[in-house]
């Protein structure tokens, strides 16, 4: 299990653990980005969104809890894939 903390542009795989799990059959992969780059349809979540704030600086293996529309959602961080800079 990786102890590297999550930063902007990393790919984060999450597994819903409570009621959200019944809505999603599969794990969810997101990328936390600055707000101006957010695009939920492409899995690019703003750092200012509840989910974005919850995963930043966390590590694989940790559980997160977020409040969304009056609901408490619990997710497990399964994996973190570091975004590597493109070489010129």
Buried (B, 14 or more C-beta within 10 A) or exposed (E): EEEEBBEEBBBBBBBBBEEBEEEEEEEBEBBBBEEEBBEEEEBBBBBEBBBBBBBBEBBBEBEBEBEEEEEEBBBBBBBBBEEEEEEE
